[in-house]
Amino acid sequence: MSDLQCHELAPQSDLDTAYSNAKKNLTDDAFKQELTRRNLTPEDMRDGLRREMLTQKVIEQEVSSKIAVTDQAVTDFFNANRAQFNVPEEAYHIAQLVITPIRDPQLANGTGDDATTPEQAAAKVRMLMERLKAGASFRDLAAGYSEDPESAPRGGDMGLIPVSKLKQAAPALQNAVLNKAPGSVNVASVGGAYTLVLVVAHEQAGQRDLSTPGVRERITDALKSRREQLLRTAYLTAIRSDANVVNYEARRVVESKGSVTASQPPSLLKK
């Protein structure tokens, strides 16, 4: 990619904004100390932010826009997985973004960002909530910043959680989900850790079909997300390792222009 293309995809003004957002909740001294702890210079920080921005733009232009999900693929998925759309009890579809105040040895997010003190964790929560208020995608932020190694790679998606199971969770987590409107994001704090919880949908018990509002869209999004995540992971791995990484499944998707079939479908209810 040429310098001109890089500038067009990640203009200096956007880079300056991202850099300011990264340090806005820290004093200059605290920010310098954090860079020193990570053995980074301000230019290293800018380079990292530039790579993150370029990655997202390239994925949007070269991957997301080319992944197509046909009506037939949606129908095939539904017919092969009809039981997934029988909701036995009231449930909430949620996504999460986890932040802990300690070092996480199995970090699996896209940026490598890891809060290691209570102060850093609180600052990270404030930064992420500001980015959400500014219109950032919850899925992208969870993939990039969540410190939960299991849910971060899938953008924080936790699928449908029955109300009976939610009522066994810590009260703070219950309060972040129960009776909250779809689309809302609430913060739960438990034992010094924070969980940003997105309520994706509130589902009543019963059997769904393709005419049920939201079902066709959910299948389309899930099939598209699965293929997109394969390519995103392969791309990020290549950047991190500076190696010639070949992800054969991802390459197959690219070569087929992102067409999606219902073979080996992702589960929409159990993650």
Backbone torsions as a table, in degrees:
resi	resn	phi	psi	omega
1	MET	NA	131.1	-176.9
2	SER	-75.4	164.3	177.9
3	ASP	-61.6	-35.4	179.8
4	LEU	-65.3	-43.1	178.2
5	GLN	-64.2	-40.8	177.7
6	CYS	-60.2	-42.8	-179.4
7	HIS	-65.3	-37.4	-179.6
8	GLU	-69.0	-37.5	-178.7
9	LEU	-79.3	-32.0	-179.3
10	ALA	-132.9	73.8	-178.4
11	PRO	-61.2	154.1	-176.2
12	GLN	-57.5	-36.9	-179.1
13	SER	-63.1	-40.4	178.5
14	ASP	-68.5	-37.4	178.5
15	LEU	-65.4	-42.5	178.3
16	ASP	-61.0	-41.1	179.1
17	THR	-64.1	-44.3	179.4
18	ALA	-63.1	-39.7	179.9
19	TYR	-65.6	-42.2	179.0
20	SER	-64.8	-40.5	179.3
21	ASN	-64.8	-34.5	-178.4
22	ALA	-66.4	-27.8	-176.5
23	LYS	-114.5	4.0	-170.5
24	LYS	-65.0	-26.9	-178.7
25	ASN	-96.2	9.4	179.5
26	LEU	-123.2	146.3	172.1
27	THR	-70.0	163.9	179.1
28	ASP	-58.2	-42.6	-180.0
29	ASP	-64.4	-43.1	-179.9
30	ALA	-65.2	-37.1	179.3
31	PHE	-66.4	-43.2	178.3
32	LYS	-62.7	-40.5	178.8
33	GLN	-63.3	-39.0	179.9
34	GLU	-67.3	-40.2	177.1
35	LEU	-63.4	-41.8	179.4
36	THR	-63.5	-41.5	179.0
37	ARG	-59.4	-36.4	-178.9
38	ARG	-90.9	4.3	-179.8
39	ASN	58.3	45.4	-179.7
40	LEU	-122.3	154.2	170.8
41	THR	-104.6	164.0	175.6
42	PRO	-54.9	-35.4	179.3
43	GLU	-69.1	-36.0	174.7
44	ASP	-60.1	-41.9	-179.8
45	MET	-62.4	-45.1	178.8
46	ARG	-63.1	-41.6	179.3
47	ASP	-62.2	-40.2	179.1
48	GLY	-64.5	-43.0	178.1
49	LEU	-65.3	-38.8	178.5
50	ARG	-62.8	-42.8	178.9
51	ARG	-63.7	-40.1	178.7
52	GLU	-62.6	-44.0	179.8
53	MET	-65.1	-42.9	179.6
54	LEU	-63.7	-41.3	179.3
55	THR	-58.5	-48.4	-178.9
56	GLN	-62.6	-42.1	-179.3
57	LYS	-66.2	-43.8	179.7
58	VAL	-63.6	-42.7	178.7
59	ILE	-61.8	-42.5	179.1
60	GLU	-63.1	-43.1	-175.1
61	GLN	-80.1	-40.8	-171.6
62	GLU	-101.7	-13.6	-177.1
63	VAL	-118.8	-66.7	-173.0
64	SER	-55.6	-43.7	-176.1
65	SER	-69.3	-15.8	-175.8
66	LYS	-104.9	-4.7	179.7
67	ILE	-85.5	119.7	-178.2
68	ALA	-115.4	140.9	176.1
69	VAL	-121.1	117.3	-177.3
70	THR	-81.6	158.8	175.7
71	ASP	-60.1	-36.6	-179.7
72	GLN	-65.2	-38.8	178.1
73	ALA	-63.2	-39.7	178.1
74	VAL	-64.1	-46.1	179.6
75	THR	-63.0	-43.7	179.4
76	ASP	-61.3	-41.9	179.2
77	PHE	-62.2	-46.8	-178.1
78	PHE	-61.3	-46.0	-178.4
79	ASN	-63.8	-34.1	-179.1
80	ALA	-80.9	-15.7	-174.2
81	ASN	-134.6	37.0	-175.7
82	ARG	-56.6	-34.7	-177.9
83	ALA	-62.8	-27.1	179.1
84	GLN	-64.9	-20.5	-175.3
85	PHE	-102.6	13.6	171.5
86	ASN	-100.7	102.8	-176.6
87	VAL	-88.6	109.4	-173.8
88	PRO	-71.1	-24.2	177.6
89	GLU	-152.1	164.3	178.7
90	GLU	-52.0	136.7	-175.6
91	ALA	-150.2	162.7	175.2
92	TYR	-119.5	132.8	171.5
93	HIS	-89.5	119.6	-175.4
94	ILE	-129.9	162.9	170.5
95	ALA	-132.3	152.7	-175.9
96	GLN	-133.8	155.1	173.0
97	LEU	-133.9	113.3	-171.9
98	VAL	-101.4	137.1	176.9
99	ILE	-131.3	127.0	179.7
100	THR	-116.1	155.4	-179.5
101	PRO	-89.7	14.6	-179.4
102	ILE	-128.6	163.8	178.0
103	ARG	-68.0	134.4	-178.7
104	ASP	-106.1	110.5	-174.6
105	PRO	-69.1	-21.4	-177.8
106	GLN	-110.6	35.9	-178.0
107	LEU	-56.7	134.1	-177.1
108	ALA	-136.3	28.2	178.2
109	ASN	-91.3	170.7	-172.2
110	GLY	-77.2	-20.0	-176.4
111	THR	-103.3	-17.0	-175.0
112	GLY	79.6	6.9	-178.5
113	ASP	-71.6	131.3	-176.7
114	ASP	-146.3	110.6	175.3
115	ALA	-71.9	136.0	-176.3
116	THR	-123.4	1.7	176.3
117	THR	-138.1	160.6	177.1
118	PRO	-57.5	-37.3	-179.5
119	GLU	-66.1	-42.9	178.9
120	GLN	-65.5	-39.4	-179.9
121	ALA	-63.4	-44.3	-179.9
122	ALA	-64.8	-41.1	178.8
123	ALA	-64.5	-38.0	-179.8
124	LYS	-66.0	-39.7	176.9
125	VAL	-59.8	-46.7	-178.8
126	ARG	-62.2	-42.3	179.6
127	MET	-62.0	-45.3	-177.7
128	LEU	-68.3	-39.6	177.9
129	MET	-64.6	-36.2	176.5
130	GLU	-64.7	-41.0	179.8
131	ARG	-67.3	-36.0	176.1
132	LEU	-65.5	-42.7	178.5
133	LYS	-63.2	-28.3	179.6
134	ALA	-82.5	-2.2	175.5
135	GLY	107.6	5.5	180.0
136	ALA	-65.7	151.2	178.7
137	SER	-74.9	129.6	178.0
138	PHE	-60.9	-42.4	-178.9
139	ARG	-60.2	-43.9	-179.5
140	ASP	-65.9	-40.4	179.7
141	LEU	-67.7	-39.8	178.2
142	ALA	-64.2	-43.1	178.7
143	ALA	-64.2	-33.3	-176.2
144	GLY	-87.6	-28.2	-169.7
145	TYR	-129.1	-15.1	-177.8
146	SER	-63.3	142.2	-179.3
147	GLU	-100.5	12.2	173.8
148	ASP	-93.5	112.8	-173.7
149	PRO	-65.7	-21.4	-178.0
150	GLU	-83.6	-44.9	-174.2
151	SER	-91.9	-22.5	-178.2
152	ALA	-56.8	-46.5	-177.3
153	PRO	-61.3	-22.7	178.2
154	ARG	-104.9	25.3	176.3
155	GLY	69.9	24.5	176.7
156	GLY	84.1	-1.7	-175.0
157	ASP	-63.6	127.6	179.7
158	MET	-113.0	-0.6	-179.8
159	GLY	71.0	-161.2	179.7
160	LEU	-83.2	128.8	178.5
161	ILE	-114.9	118.4	179.3
162	PRO	-59.5	147.6	179.7
163	VAL	-60.3	-36.5	179.6
164	SER	-61.3	-34.7	178.3
165	LYS	-75.7	-38.7	178.4
166	LEU	-60.3	-35.4	-178.1
167	LYS	-72.1	-8.2	174.6
168	GLN	-92.5	-9.1	-178.7
169	ALA	-78.7	170.3	177.7
170	ALA	-59.2	145.4	-177.8
171	PRO	-52.2	-37.7	-179.0
172	ALA	-63.7	-38.2	178.6
173	LEU	-71.4	-39.0	175.0
174	GLN	-57.8	-47.3	-177.1
175	ASN	-65.2	-24.2	179.8
176	ALA	-78.6	-13.0	-175.1
177	VAL	-119.8	-55.4	-171.3
178	LEU	-60.8	129.8	178.0
179	ASN	67.0	15.5	176.4
180	LYS	-93.3	145.9	-175.9
181	ALA	-74.0	142.7	174.1
182	PRO	-55.3	136.3	-177.9
183	GLY	97.8	-13.5	-179.2
184	SER	-82.9	148.8	176.5
185	VAL	-121.2	124.9	-179.1
186	ASN	-126.9	151.3	-177.0
187	VAL	-105.9	127.5	175.1
188	ALA	-113.7	134.7	178.7
189	SER	-116.7	121.1	-179.1
190	VAL	-135.1	118.2	176.0
191	GLY	60.4	31.5	179.4
192	GLY	89.2	-10.2	176.3
193	ALA	-97.4	156.6	-179.9
194	TYR	-121.1	144.6	172.7
195	THR	-129.3	118.0	172.0
196	LEU	-85.4	122.1	-174.6
197	VAL	-115.1	120.6	173.7
198	LEU	-97.4	123.7	173.5
199	VAL	-86.3	107.8	-178.2
200	VAL	-79.6	-45.0	-178.4
201	ALA	-158.8	156.2	175.7
202	HIS	-117.9	116.0	-172.8
203	GLU	-111.7	132.1	172.7
204	GLN	-87.3	161.0	-179.2
205	ALA	-66.2	147.6	176.5
206	GLY	140.8	168.4	178.5
207	GLN	-86.8	131.3	176.2
208	ARG	-99.6	157.8	168.6
209	ASP	-135.1	-177.1	-175.0
210	LEU	-67.9	-15.0	177.2
211	SER	-87.8	-9.7	177.9
212	THR	-68.5	128.7	-178.7
213	PRO	-52.8	129.5	175.7
214	GLY	93.6	-19.4	-176.0
215	VAL	-67.5	-50.5	-179.7
216	ARG	-60.3	-41.4	-179.9
217	GLU	-65.8	-38.2	-179.1
218	ARG	-66.6	-41.0	178.3
219	ILE	-64.6	-44.1	179.6
220	THR	-59.4	-46.4	-179.4
221	ASP	-63.4	-40.0	-178.0
222	ALA	-67.0	-44.3	179.5
223	LEU	-64.8	-41.9	178.7
224	LYS	-67.1	-42.2	-178.2
225	SER	-62.7	-38.0	-178.9
226	ARG	-61.6	-47.2	-179.3
227	ARG	-68.2	-39.3	-179.8
228	GLU	-64.9	-38.4	-179.2
229	GLN	-66.5	-35.7	176.2
230	LEU	-58.7	-46.1	-178.4
231	LEU	-71.3	-39.0	178.7
232	ARG	-60.9	-45.6	-179.2
233	THR	-63.0	-44.1	179.7
234	ALA	-62.6	-40.9	-178.2
235	TYR	-66.7	-45.6	-179.8
236	LEU	-65.9	-37.1	177.5
237	THR	-62.7	-41.5	179.7
238	ALA	-63.6	-40.4	-180.0
239	ILE	-65.7	-44.6	-175.4
240	ARG	-68.1	-39.2	-174.0
241	SER	-92.1	-13.4	-175.0
242	ASP	53.6	31.0	-179.6
243	ALA	-111.9	164.8	177.6
244	ASN	-85.8	79.6	-175.9
245	VAL	-84.4	129.3	178.0
246	VAL	-115.6	115.7	175.4
247	ASN	-102.6	105.4	-170.8
248	TYR	-65.6	-36.5	177.9
249	GLU	-66.3	-42.3	178.3
250	ALA	-63.0	-43.4	-179.5
251	ARG	-62.4	-35.9	179.3
252	ARG	-64.6	-37.7	177.7
253	VAL	-64.9	-44.9	-179.9
254	VAL	-61.6	-44.9	-177.2
255	GLU	-66.4	-25.2	178.4
256	SER	-95.4	12.4	179.2
257	LYS	60.6	31.4	172.7
258	GLY	80.3	9.3	178.9
259	SER	-63.5	145.5	-173.3
260	VAL	-123.8	137.1	173.7
261	THR	-113.1	176.8	-178.2
262	ALA	-93.3	6.5	179.6
263	SER	-69.2	141.1	-178.7
264	GLN	45.5	60.6	-174.4
265	PRO	-73.0	153.0	174.4
266	PRO	-75.8	147.4	175.8
267	SER	-75.7	136.2	179.5
268	LEU	-93.4	-13.9	-174.4
269	LEU	-112.7	-32.7	-176.4
270	LYS	-119.8	123.3	-177.8
271	LYS	-108.4	NA	NA
